[in-house]
Amino acid sequence: TLQDVLTRFHRMRGKAALWLPGTDHAGIATQMVVERQLAAQGNIGRRDMGREAFVDKVWEWKAESGGAITNQLRRLGASCDWSRERFTLDEGLSAAVRKVFVQLYKQGLLYRDKRLVNWDPQFQTAISDLEVEQKEVDGAYWHFAYPLADGVTYQHPIAFDDEGKPTEYETRDYIVVATTRPETMLGDTGVAVHPDDERYKGLVGKFVTLPIVGRRIPIVADDYADPTKGSGAVKITPAHDFNDFQVGKRAGLEVINILTVEAKLNGAVPAEYVGMDRFVARKAIVARAEEEGWLKEIEKTKHMVPHGDRSGVVIEPFLTDQWYVDAKTLAQPALKAVE
């Protein structure tokens, strides 16, 4: 209504006012609707039919739903220029998008980079923060003991006086970390402790041997580790946690992606886990930790878990190549205009 009022108002003032009608394919929302229709009709899925055949189905759906939208606008008397109606998958519009894409790339304003994204395993695509819904679920912190490498031991405080000062120590040849996602430990490349945490100062620069995998990973000092939470030591999985990714960059840790686009374990993990669903792998790893004695504690808790707002599945932080726009540079003209 507001668009129609503004367009008519400016026309009445003698100005050339264009209200261009158009409909959008709506990306994932459209994909979801069409896939549901295919399933209801007993047809094969999107991946089995291939891109071209699936796009044809999208066009069929557009003709039905898009036609209903424009017919409703026409019946309302919207003063659009219907001869210029566009759809975001029109060839002309797609060609314009490709042209601008290439121009931005040549100008250095568009670039490809490997970063962590919110990955939806059902739709197999990256989604924005706005499409992620945080849900509180019943979960647990699994406390794992990672053995120190090279025969290293240290004195760990186990008793304290009224002022919080240690009064008793025990010799340990391991460091305890806690996680809500045990399956990601297969991709750990470091353990972080706070630089001012007296318990672990002597361990910075030492190594642990990652259970199951056998990989030597360093103990690094980073402010991200909170001495007041859990053991104060944090497992670092740069490829599967946004905070860990930043810690990994600061410490120069290796980045190992252990998941496929379907959220199954890939070839970067030991053979017996390859192809496992992430949640099946979680149970298998916890069972093995308990059997081998490096599961120290299971702490039941409620915590927030990201879900796709459309798919409803648990979202994974996932390392992948994506295209990014240099918004900082592109925003400068707009900022100057406002100023």
N, C-alpha and C positions, 0 to 999 in steps of 0.2 A: 504493500500500500504506500509506504513512504517513498519508495523508488518511483512509483507511478505519479504520486503527487508532485515530487520534485521535477520530474521530467515534464509534466504538463505545465507546471508553473513557469519554467524557463522557456518553454515554447510560447506561452502566452505573452512573455516579455520580448518576443521576437528573436530569441536565440535558437541556433540549430542544436537541438537536444536529441541525442540518440540513446534509447534504452535497448541495449543489445541482448536478446534472449539467448540463453544457453543452458545446457545441462552437463553435469559432471558424472564421470563413471564411478566416482567415489571409491576407487581402489579396492582395498580389502573387503569393504562392506559389500560391494558388488560381487566380488569373487565368492564370498561366503553364500550369498543368496543363490547364485547360479549353481554352485556346488551342491547346495541343498536340493535344488530342483532336479539336478542330475541324479542324485541319490534316490529321491522320491520316485523318479521315473524308472529306476532300475538301470540307469546307464552307467558306463564306466566312469572313473574319476578323472579329474583334471590332468594328473600326471600320465595316466595311461593313454588318454586321447591326444595329447600333444598340444603345443601352444596354439597353432593355427586353428585347430578344430575347437578348442576352448574359446578362443576369441570370437569365433563365429557364433557360439552359444551366447556370449556376452552381447553381441550385436542383436541377436534375437530378443534377448531380455530387454535391451535398451529400447527396441522398437515398441515393445509392449508398455514398459513403465515410463519411458521418456515421453511417449505419445500421450499417456494419461496426464503427465505433468503439464505439458504445453497446452493440451486441450482444456485443462482446468483454468490456466492463465488466460486463454482466449475467451472462455466463457465469462470470466471475471471482468473482461474488458480492458485488460492490461494494454497500454499503448506502446507495445514493443514494435520494432521493425522486424516483422516475421520473415522477411525475405533474407535476413542475415542470421537466422538461427544457427547456432553452432553446438557441437558436442565434443567433449575433450578427446575422443578417439577419432574425430574426423581427420581425413588425410591432410587437409590444409593446416589444421591446428597441430597435428603431429609433426608435420614438416617444419612449422615455425618453431616448435619446441626443440627439434634437432638442430636447427640453424642457430638458435640462441645458445644452446648447449655447447656447440662447437666454438662459437664466438667467445663465450666466457672461459672455455678451456684455453684457447689461444691467448687470452688476456691474463692468464694465470689466476683467474678468480674462481675457477672450478678445478678441483684436484681430487685424486684418488688416494686414499690412505687406509691403512689397516688399523682399526680401532675397535674397542668394545662397543657393542650395540645391544639393545634389548631385542632378543631373538625369540620369535614365536615358532616353536617346533612344529605346530600343526599347520600353519600357513607357510612355514619356511621362508620367513621374511623378517627384516628388521622393522621394528615399530617405534614410534616416538614415545617420549615419556608420558605424553597426554593419553596414550592408548594403553598405558599400564595401570592396572588397578591393584592396590596393595590390600591383601586380605590377611586377617589374623588367623593363624592356624595353630593347632597343637603340634608341637615338635619337640626337639631335644638338642642339647649340646652333647656331642660325643667327645670325650676327653681321650686323646691318643698320646701315648708315650713314644716319641721319636728318639731312637738310640743315638747317642753322640758317637761320632766317628773317631778313628785313630786312638781309641783307648782313653779319651778325655773324660775326666770326672770333675765334679764341683760340689761345694758344700751348699745345700739348699736348706733354708730355714723352715722349721716345722713347728716351732713353739715361740710365743711372744709374751712380753710382759705387758703391764697395764698401759704403757706408753707406746706399745706397738713395736718395741725393739726386739730383735731375735734373741732367744735364750737357748735354743737348741737347734742343732743342724743334723742333717743326714747326708751321706755321700751318695750322689746320684750319677748315673752314667746315661741319663736320658733327660729330655725336656718335654714337658706336657703342653700340648696345644688343644684347643677346643674348636669344634666346627658343627654347624647345622647341616652341612652338605658333605658327608663322608666321601662320596664318590669323587669329589674334586681333588682329594688328596693325591690321586694318581698324577695330577698335573702340577703338584707343588714344586716350586723351584727355590724356595727360601723359607726361613723362619725369622720373624721380626720381633725384636724386644726394644723397649724404650731405652734411649741412651743413658737415662739417669736411674734406671732400675738396678739397684745394687746387687740384686740376686743374680743377674745375668751379665754384668759388665765384663767379667772374665771370659765369657763365651763368645762375645762378638768377634767375628773373624774365624771362629771354629766352624765345624761342619756336623750335620747329622746325616744318618743314612735313612733314606725314605723307605719305610716298610713296604713290602710287596714288590716295589719297583727296584730297590737297591741303589737308587741314585744318590750321590753325595750332593747335598744342598747346603748353602752357607747360612749362618746365623748373622743377621744384619741389624744395625741399630737404626730405628726410625721412630719419629714422634707419633706415628699412627698407632703403635702398640700402646695400650692403656694398662699401666701396672696395677690398677685397681680392679680390673675385670679378669675373671678367671685366673689363669696361671700367670697372666701378663705377657705370655708369648703367643704369637699369632702365626699360623701357617699362611704362606703367601702363594696364591695361585693366580698369577697375572692374567692368564687367558680367560678366567671365569669369575672375576670379581672386580668391580669398578675401583674400589679402594686399593685392592691388591695390585691392580694394573699400574696405579700411580706409584705405589711403593716399589714395584719392580723397575719402573723407569728410573727412579731416584737411585736405586741400588745396582742397576745394570743387570738385573736378573734375567734368566732365560724365560721366554714365553712359550709355553707348550699347550696347544689346543688339544683337548682329549675328546671332544664331542663332534659328531656329525651334525648336519643340518636338521636331522630328525631327533636330536638329543640322545643318540646312542653312542656308546664308547667306540672310538676309532682306533686305527692302527698304532697310535702313539702309546697305548697302554699294553700291559702284558697280554699275551695271546688268549688266556682263559677268560678275559673280560671283553675282548673285542666283539662288537655287535650287541652287547647287552644294553637294554634300556637303562637310562640313568637311575631310575628308582629301584630296579632289580639289582643293579650294581651296588647301590647304597646298602641294601640288605646283605649282599654277598661280602662286602668289605667289612661291615660291622661284625658279621659272623666270624670272619677270618681274624679280625683284631681280637675278638674275645677268645677264640681258640688258641691264638699264638701268644696271648697275654699282654698285648700292648694297648688294649682298651682298659683305661683306668676308671672311668666313671661314665654313666649316662644320666644327664641332668635334664629332667623333663621341664619344658618351658613353652610359653606361647610366644610366637614371633610373627613378624609381618613377612609375607611372601608375595612377590610380584606375579600377577596373572594378566594374561591378555584380556582386554575388556570385551573382545568379540569371541575369541576362541575359548576363553575360560581356562586354558592350560597354563601351567607354571612357566614363566618366562625365564630364559637363561641369558646371563651376560655372555656374549659370544664374540670371539675375535674374527673379524671378517673384513674384506675389502669393500669399502663403500665410497660413493661420491660425496664430496663436501663442497659447500660454497663459502668463500671468504666473506662472511657477513660483516666482519669488522670494517673491511674496505668499502664494501657496497653501502654500508650504512652512513658513511661520511656525508654524502650530499644531502641526505634526509636530515641529519643532525644539524648541518649548517643552515638548512632552510628553516628549521625550528628556532635556531638561535637568532 
